[in-house]
């Protein structure tokens, strides 16, 4: 038997069924084909692409050891991916992802693939520092009811829900006033550390999947050749940053990757004021659509704030967990 294949005793008895590891560039066309076929059925879900498999700077996953592919009579009909990280609440998460051509679903292949991934994650965990809480993770969009039933049957349970929200900028906007003593200032590089510190302190409170960023990682995320910091809304009280909205324009639409308000300034109207000023800056540039992503169950009720300034949920992406 090829040393890169696996004889999995619990696999369904399907003629020509083979489980094997990633073989490099030869698998790229199959990855492309599966991605296209899956999205035709499941919608525009997030999937690992050939670019992920070809990346040389992947911090964790080694596709040649961690990613199982499925063949039927030599044709690739499914593939998987494992990733892992430590979240701000101490959870060591092992994210198990997999995709199978729609015509080969509900035949036991996905279950075999998942069980191999769980075992592979245990092997990886055994080489790492001890952790008080290790969890398997799975992503299921609201457009995937069969996948939801599958993971529930495997004892995965809802942990939190990622949601995408959008707002049409042609709709009327009522600018909310900043609280007394607070002002917006133009952004300069000297302010980046203070902006980072507030952002990191805010998201570190989350129990919903946040992974801590270093200052260098934060700058890499928000400072790009296309960055326009005049789109940002940074609220100051004296020499202290008390709130922020970081914006960017991507493919002609307004995106807001980061929103944070200092704990002692919450529920005082600052978040609403920052969001309306943020939307106004998009409108001034004649942007037609604003969007952002957040957690439905966030302790700050972020969704409620965004809905009050006109955003609406357009997509729900539940995240499921299972103790290792």
C-alpha positions in Angstrom: 0.0 0.0 0.0 1.2 3.5 -0.7 2.7 4.9 2.5 0.7 8.1 2.0 -2.7 6.3 2.2 -4.7 5.1 5.3 -6.6 1.9 5.9 -9.4 3.2 8.1 -11.4 0.2 9.5 -14.6 2.2 10.1 -14.7 3.5 6.5 -17.8 2.7 4.5 -17.5 -0.2 2.0 -17.4 1.8 -1.2 -15.5 0.3 -4.1 -12.4 2.4 -5.0 -12.6 4.5 -1.7 -9.1 5.7 -0.6 -8.1 8.1 2.1 -4.7 9.7 1.6 -2.6 12.7 2.6 -2.1 15.9 0.5 0.2 15.4 -2.5 1.1 19.0 -3.4 0.3 20.8 -6.6 -1.2 17.8 -8.2 -4.2 18.2 -5.9 -4.8 21.9 -6.7 -7.3 21.3 -9.6 -9.3 18.9 -7.4 -9.4 21.6 -4.6 -10.7 24.1 -7.1 -13.4 21.7 -8.4 -14.6 20.7 -5.0 -14.8 24.4 -3.9 -16.9 25.3 -6.9 -19.3 22.3 -6.5 -19.7 22.7 -2.8 -20.5 26.5 -3.0 -23.2 25.7 -5.7 -25.1 23.8 -3.0 -24.1 25.4 0.3 -23.8 29.0 -0.8 -20.8 31.3 -0.4 -19.3 29.5 2.6 -15.7 30.0 3.7 -13.4 27.2 2.4 -9.7 26.5 2.4 -8.4 27.1 -1.1 -5.2 26.1 -3.1 -3.7 29.3 -1.8 -3.9 28.0 1.8 -2.3 24.7 0.8 0.5 26.5 -1.1 1.3 29.0 1.7 4.8 28.6 3.0 4.2 30.7 6.1 1.4 28.7 7.7 2.1 29.0 11.5 0.6 25.6 12.4 -0.8 23.3 9.8 1.4 21.1 7.7 -0.8 20.0 4.8 1.4 17.1 4.0 0.8 15.6 7.4 -2.5 17.1 8.7 -4.8 17.2 5.7 -6.6 14.0 4.5 -7.9 13.7 0.9 -10.6 11.3 -0.2 -10.6 9.5 -3.6 -13.1 7.3 -5.4 -11.4 5.3 -8.2 -8.6 7.9 -8.4 -10.8 10.9 -8.4 -10.6 13.3 -5.4 -14.1 13.8 -4.0 -13.2 15.5 -0.7 -10.5 17.1 1.4 -9.9 18.3 4.9 -7.9 20.8 7.0 -6.8 21.1 10.6 -5.8 24.3 12.4 -5.2 25.1 16.0 -4.6 28.0 18.3 -5.0 29.2 21.9 -7.9 31.6 22.5 -7.8 34.5 25.0 -9.9 32.5 27.5 -7.3 29.8 27.6 -9.1 27.3 25.3 -6.8 25.4 23.0 -8.9 24.9 19.9 -8.4 22.4 17.1 -10.5 23.5 14.1 -11.6 20.6 11.9 -12.7 21.5 8.4 -13.8 19.2 5.6 -15.6 19.4 2.3 -17.1 16.6 0.2 -18.7 16.7 -3.3 -22.5 16.9 -2.8 -23.1 13.7 -4.7 -20.9 11.7 -2.2 -22.5 13.0 1.0 -24.5 10.9 3.5 -22.5 7.8 2.7 -20.4 7.7 5.8 -17.4 9.3 4.2 -17.6 12.6 6.2 -17.9 10.7 9.5 -14.8 8.7 8.7 -12.9 11.8 7.7 -14.0 13.6 10.9 -12.9 10.7 13.2 -9.5 10.7 11.5 -9.2 14.4 12.1 -10.1 14.1 15.7 -7.5 11.4 16.2 -4.9 13.5 14.3 -5.7 16.5 16.6 -5.1 14.3 19.6 -1.7 13.3 18.3 -0.8 17.0 17.7 -2.0 17.9 21.2 0.2 15.2 22.7 3.2 17.0 21.4 2.2 20.4 22.8 2.3 22.0 26.2 -0.4 20.8 28.7 -3.7 22.7 28.5 -6.6 22.7 30.9 -9.2 22.9 28.2 -8.8 21.4 24.7 -11.7 21.5 22.3 -12.5 20.4 18.8 -14.1 23.1 16.7 -16.4 22.9 13.6 -17.9 25.7 11.4 -21.4 25.3 10.0 -23.2 28.1 8.1 -27.0 28.5 8.3 -27.1 27.3 4.7 -25.9 23.8 5.7 -28.7 22.1 7.7 -27.4 18.6 6.8 -23.9 19.5 8.2 -25.6 20.9 11.3 -27.4 17.6 11.9 -24.2 15.7 11.3 -22.1 17.6 13.9 -24.9 17.5 16.5 -25.0 13.8 16.0 -21.2 13.8 16.7 -21.8 15.6 20.1 -20.7 19.0 18.9 -22.6 21.9 20.5 -23.1 25.5 19.7 -20.5 27.8 21.2 -21.3 31.1 19.6 -22.5 32.6 16.3 -20.5 34.8 13.9 -22.8 37.2 12.1 -22.3 39.5 9.1 -24.2 42.8 9.1 -24.7 45.3 6.3 -26.1 48.8 6.0 -27.1 50.7 2.9 -25.4 54.1 3.0 -28.2 55.6 0.8 -30.5 55.3 3.9 -30.8 58.4 6.1 -28.2 58.8 8.8 -28.7 60.8 12.1 -25.4 61.8 13.5 -25.2 61.1 17.3 -23.3 63.6 19.4 -20.1 62.6 21.2 -20.3 62.6 25.0 -19.0 65.7 26.8 -15.3 65.8 27.0 -14.7 63.4 24.2 -13.2 64.5 20.8 -12.2 62.8 17.5 -8.6 63.5 16.5 -6.7 62.8 13.2 -4.7 59.6 13.4 -0.9 59.7 13.6 1.5 56.8 13.9 2.4 57.9 17.4 -1.1 57.0 18.4 -0.9 53.4 17.2 0.2 51.9 20.5 -2.7 53.5 22.4 -5.1 52.4 19.8 -3.8 48.8 19.9 -3.9 48.7 23.7 -7.6 49.6 23.8 -8.5 47.3 21.0 -6.7 44.3 22.6 -8.0 45.0 26.1 -11.6 45.1 24.7 -11.4 41.9 22.7 -9.4 40.0 25.3 -12.6 40.0 27.4 -14.3 37.8 24.9 -15.2 34.2 25.5 -16.1 33.7 21.9 -13.0 32.7 19.9 -10.8 35.7 20.1 -7.0 35.1 19.7 -4.7 37.6 21.2 -2.7 39.8 18.8 0.8 41.2 19.3 1.3 44.9 18.5 3.2 43.8 15.4 0.4 41.6 14.3 -2.2 44.3 14.8 -0.2 46.8 12.7 0.1 44.2 10.0 -3.6 43.7 10.1 -4.6 47.4 9.9 -1.7 49.2 8.3 -1.6 48.3 4.6 -0.5 50.2 1.4 -4.2 51.1 0.9 -4.9 52.1 4.5 -6.6 55.5 4.8 -6.6 56.4 8.5 -8.9 59.4 7.9 -11.6 56.8 7.7 -10.9 55.8 11.3 -12.8 57.3 14.2 -10.6 57.5 17.3 -12.2 59.0 20.4 -10.0 60.7 23.0 -10.7 62.0 26.5 -7.6 64.0 27.3 -4.6 61.8 26.7 -6.6 58.5 26.8 -8.2 56.6 23.9 -11.7 55.8 25.0 -13.2 54.4 21.8 -12.3 53.5 18.3 -13.8 52.4 14.9 -11.2 51.2 12.4 -12.5 51.4 8.8 -11.2 50.4 5.4 -12.6 50.4 1.8 -12.4 46.9 0.1 -13.6 46.4 -3.4 -15.6 49.7 -3.3 -17.5 48.8 0.0 -16.9 50.1 3.5 -15.6 47.5 6.0 -15.2 47.9 9.7 -13.0 45.2 11.2 -12.6 46.7 14.6 -14.9 48.5 17.1 -14.0 49.0 20.7 -15.1 51.2 23.6 -13.3 51.4 27.0 -15.2 49.6 29.7 -15.9 52.7 31.8 -17.3 54.5 28.8 -19.8 52.0 27.7 -23.6 52.7 27.8 -22.9 56.4 27.7 -23.6 56.9 24.0 -20.0 56.8 22.8 -20.4 53.6 20.7 -23.4 55.0 18.9 -21.7 58.3 18.2 -18.6 56.6 16.9 -20.6 54.3 14.6 -22.6 57.2 13.1 -19.5 59.3 12.5 -17.9 56.2 10.9 -20.9 55.8 8.5 -20.8 59.5 7.7 -17.1 59.1 6.6 -18.1 56.3 4.2 -21.0 58.5 2.9 -18.6 61.4 2.3 -16.6 59.1 0.0 -19.9 58.0 -1.8 -19.6 54.4 -0.6 -22.9 52.6 -1.1 -22.6 49.7 1.4 -21.1 49.3 4.8 -20.5 45.9 6.4 -18.9 44.3 9.5 -18.7 41.0 11.3 -19.3 40.4 15.0 -20.4 37.8 17.6 -24.2 37.5 18.1 -23.8 36.5 21.8 -21.1 39.2 22.7 -21.3 40.4 26.3 -21.5 44.0 25.0 -24.5 43.3 22.8 -22.6 44.6 19.8 -25.4 43.5 17.4 -27.9 45.7 19.2 -25.6 48.8 18.8 -25.1 48.1 15.1 -28.9 47.5 14.5 -29.7 50.8 16.2 -27.6 52.7 13.6 -29.2 50.8 10.7 -27.2 47.6 10.2 -29.0 44.4 9.5 -27.9 40.8 9.9 -27.4 39.2 6.5 -25.6 36.0 7.4 -25.2 33.7 10.5 -22.2 31.4 10.8 -22.6 29.2 14.0 -19.4 27.8 15.6 -19.6 24.4 17.3 -17.3 22.9 19.9 -16.7 19.5 21.5 -14.4 18.6 24.4 -11.3 16.7 23.3 
